[in-house]
Every structure is written in C-alpha cells, then in structure tokens.
Amino acid sequence: MAVATLDGETDFDGWRKAARAFRLAGVEPAAARFVVAGTMEQGGLFDQPIAEEASPTPDERRAFNVPKEFVDLAQNLILHRSADRFDLMYRLLWRLKDEPDLIKVISDRDVADALERVKNVSRASHKMKAFVRFRQVHDDLGEAWVAWFEPPHRVLEKTAPFFQRRFTTMRWSILTPDGSAVWDGEALRFGRPATRDLAPAEDEIEDFWKTYYASTFNPARLKVKTMQGEMAKSYWKNLPEAALIPELVVASSVRTETMVATPSPQPNSRFARAVAPDVHLARPDAEAVPQNLDDVASGVQACRRCPLYRDATQGVCGEGPKSARLMIVGEQPGDQEDLAGRAFIGPAGQVLNAALAEAGIDRSDVYVTNAVKHFKHEPRGKRRLHKTPNAGEVQACRWWLDSERRLIKPQVVLALGATASLALLGRKPAVMQERGAPIDLSDGSTAVLTVHPSYLLRLPDEAAKSEARRLFIEDLTAVQRRMR
C-alpha cells in the first residue's frame, strides 16, 4: 500500500503532487492511500510512504496532463467532508490518462458521484453567505464583528473572499470548527479551528435584526417545507431569528384568516367629485372637503385621481391620535400594508418603531401616514416589487395628505425620504443635505426631513448600516426635543 501524507483536510496542492506521482508510478487506486497529518491511524504492516523514485520526471510531466474541468472539480471536491473523497479523486485521475473525456460523461458512476458532492459543497458555500450572523464586539482598535458558523463542508476559505468584498470597510472574523478567517481591513488571513464559546452570544443590534425578520414573515405566503428547504433546521442554532420561527408559523394561519376576513371600507359617494380621475388638475368642490379622518379614509378607498388604485388591494390611510403633535409621512404602503390596510406595519415600520423607542418617542402618540396612499409595484413571479411613485402620482395624492395635516394640526411633520419630502414641500429636496434642519410650513407647522427606514435595510455594509441607524435616531431625538 502506497501512502501519501497531506498537510490538511483541504491540502489540494499536496494531494495533486502525490496523486500525480502515484499515477505515473502505476499505483492502482486500490493500492493508494491518502492521510492527513495528525489524524493518521496506525498504519498497516505493508504501508509505505510515497517513494522518491515515484516522483515524475520532466518528460513524464509533459506526457500526462489533465483537463481544467478535472482540476476545478477536484478543488471543490476536496472540500467535501466525506472520508473517501481523496480516493474518489484519485480514481478519476487514474482513469483520465486512458479516458481523457471522462469528466464529460456525467452518467459515469464516479463522475456522477463527484458532481453530486461538488453540488453539496457549492450549496454549503451559498448557505454560509446567507446564514452567517455577525455580532458586534469592541477591542483596542475599536469596533469589530465576529460570527460563529458550522458549515456542513469545509468551505471557509472558498467563501471568505465573498465577505471580504462585501464588508471591506469593517473588521470581522468568522470562526468555524475547521478554521477561522480574519479580515483586518487590509489582508485576509486564515487561522486555527475555533470553538463556539470564542464568539459573542448576542449584541445590541440583535433585537433590531429580530424585529426586521419578524416583520418580513408574510403569513399569507408561508410554505413551511419550502422555508426549511432554504433554511434547514441544522442552521437554526446559529441564527438569532430562528427562535422566532415556531411562534410565527403557529400564528400564521390566524393572521392570514384575519387579513382575508377584514372587509374593505366602503367609499362615500359624497366624495365622488374629489376622487374622480385627473381631478388634481383642478381643486375639488368645497363641499367635498373631508370634515374628519373617517371622510379621508372613505375618500381614499374610492380615489381614482391616479392609476395606482387599479393594482392595489386597497388604499391605506394614516393612523394615530387625532391631535398628535408629531406626524410622520412615509413614501407609500408596502406589500404588507397593502394587504392589511394599515400604515407602517412592514419591515420599514418595524425599523421605525424600534428607532422611535430608542429616541424616546411613543409610537402611539404619533400620527403615521404616507405621501401616496396606494401600493405601486410590479409583479415578479409571486412577489410584488416596490416601485417609486412619480411626481404626478405624488401630486395627485397631496389632496389627502393636505387633508390629514389640516385635520391633525401637528406641531412637527417628519418627512421620511425624498417622496414624502416632495409631497410635503412641493419641491424635490436634497434629503441628505437638508436632513434635520427645521423648515417652516405655511400652516404654521415645522417640517423636518430625514431618510426613510427602508434605506437602512438596503445598506449591505454592516458598518454603514450601523452608522446610518445612529444618524436616523439622532434625527428622531432632535424632533423629540423640538416638541417639548
């Protein structure tokens, strides 16, 4: 038995050198053995290490080449956690000398086996990208992020460059039982295996993330088997949001039935003129002016002032105290708001709630609404993807926003994002430059601009997301002080 010792479980260069030497020396697959240093069991009586004379000569190297497809296959196959992967790789290499097109024969048993294992490795790498959860820590250099992950296959070195590209500006570490990856902002290094206790158990952003996850859990589209196919239970122990899943699944049927059973408000014929198509080109009759918030709600359901009503489930008006000192204006209802008929209950709403609480503002004291009352979207399979309302649609809906402002009489109106600011000010704003600065409105109230909470959700960089959230809370805190 010929034996080759590799430096590690994923030592491809070592395996390739030994396997080539075995093949050129005529060592058949049944007589070749590959072991990892430090894990080698008691050798057999006739085991022999690879002999020096087995190393190929330059002429022999030129005489035996393998296709690139095999090299790519083997580099991924070696990451599989199966103990016999080295043997399968060598068996393919042995056959390639006489069957140079072997890798193209996907019906071959060895090729099919190898392809299936490589598929599992690729899936493990994809899941690592999806399910790694960084937690915030602090050291002598400042803020850093650490994650613990247990991949089913040895994909750390294969996948770590993805996180390097995505989180270039943050310092992070990924700890696994197979090894660790560390990015210090300049170089990516790999180190020794780690244990779970070396990673933080939670951080201050954990509740923020759980709130976001719970808010995106749509009960009307829940398919448990599909969900578990994409997020297998084996990953749950490392995901902070996994603790919420059983409760969300149990509650999903009740929430779905409630949404289906809730009737749409009936339109009030008194607003026939106010809601007619293109009426925004001329002011509606004075008698059609809403006298209370119920009038607004009734009128919005019948509104045809722009085409957005055609594809929306219903109009979504604001909600909150009738004499609220603070009114918050968003862009438009999202998917969940459109189904439920309530403002700010989706992902952005949950982010807003958490930020309001941190700024010392009670959501129940705030009137929340949107510049546009119908959900603008485009279908993408079973999903409805958000589309930004245009200026005409914003102008058409100002009738309802102005009515809400006239009836509520808020002291401060906080506009979230460019669309809300356009509806409030009648001009296209530079939100990032004007955010936080008070702007006097004609009705005596004060407008303040800031970003929309969905902006925080879209940021891919964790460090940038954390900084944006801090600034958002600062804007809310300033508004809270202004109302004292």
URZILIN-V823431 format. One record per run of one state. SS is the DSSP state (2 for helix, 1 for strand, 0 for the rest). FROM is the first residue (numbers start at 0). TO is the last residue. Records with the same first field share a line. If there is no record, write none. Layout:
SS=FROM-TO / FROM-TO
This chain:
0=0-0 / 6-10 / 24-27 / 36-46 / 49-50 / 54-56 / 63-66 / 77-83 / 96-100 / 104-107 / 131-133 / 139-140 / 148-154 / 166-170 / 175-178 / 183-186 / 191-194 / 198-204 / 215-217 / 221-222 / 230-231 / 238-240 / 261-267 / 271-277 / 281-284 / 288-291 / 302-305 / 310-317 / 319-324 / 332-333 / 340-345 / 358-361 / 372-375 / 380-381 / 386-389 / 408-410 / 425-429 / 434-437 / 440-444 / 450-451 / 458-460 / 482-483
1=1-5 / 31-35 / 47-48 / 134-138 / 141-147 / 171-174 / 179-182 / 187-190 / 318-318 / 325-331 / 365-371 / 376-379 / 382-385 / 411-415 / 438-439 / 445-449
2=11-23 / 28-30 / 51-53 / 57-62 / 67-76 / 84-95 / 101-103 / 108-130 / 155-165 / 195-197 / 205-214 / 218-220 / 223-229 / 232-237 / 241-260 / 268-270 / 278-280 / 285-287 / 292-301 / 306-309 / 334-339 / 346-357 / 362-364 / 390-407 / 416-424 / 430-433 / 452-457 / 461-481
